[in-house]
Each structure stands twice: as C-alpha cells, then as structure tokens.
Amino acid sequence: MAYFITDECIACGACEGECEVEAISEGEDKYVIDAALCTDCGTCADICPVEAIKPGDEA
C-alpha cells in the first residue's frame, strides 16, 4: 500500500527530493503522494521532520 501524507504536513518539501520515483508533489495545502507511483519504500516517512507521512494501512 502506498504511503500518504496527513494534515500535520508543514509543507517543508523535505520528502519531495527524497522520493526516488517522484511520487511526491506539492499540493494546495500540503504535499501529496501519487499512490500509483509510490513503491512503499518509506524513505519519505523517515525524512519527514513532523512524522506526517504514514503507511497506507494506517489510513
């Protein structure tokens, strides 16, 4: 399951540059993950300073 970004996102952009498959992009209020591109590696969740990125099974 793809990771997702919660409303706790502070839009710092740290995750976007870490995504090897470019699945993360800037949304209106927060960054978003394209589930079709996400490989479920977890790198974005590891780098997030506010722990706003969660595995899809926590939705």
N, C-alpha and C positions, 0 to 999 in steps of 0.2 A: 504494500500500500504506500502511496505517495505521502510525503510529509506535507504539513500545512502550517501556515503562519497565523497565529492568534491575534486578537485585538491588542495584545500587550506590545506588539511591534512598535518600535520608536522610529522606524524608517531611517535607520542609520546607514543601510546599504552594505553592511559587512558581509552578509550572506550572498549577495548577488555575485560578487567577484570570486567567491569560493566555489560556486557551483560549476562543476566540470562539464555539464551538459546544457548549461544556460537555460535552466528551467525556472529561474527566479527573475522576476522583473518588478519594476516599481508600479504600484497601483495608485489609486486615488488617495487613500488614507494610510496605506501600509504596503509592504512588498507582498507579492503573491507568487505561489509556486504552481507551475503548469503540471498537473498530475500526469498528463500524457508523456511528458519528458522526464519527470523525476525518476531516478534509478534507485531511490530509497537507500542512498549511501550514508546519510546522516551527517555529512560534513557541515552542512549549513546549521544544523542544530548545535553542533559542537562549537561553532564560532559565534553564535548569537549571544550578545552581552546581557540580554534580558530574558533569555530562555523562552522566547516567544515562538519557537519552531518545535512542533510536536509530530510524532509518528502518526500516520493516518489512522491507526487503530485506536487512538485516543480521542477521536472525534466524537 
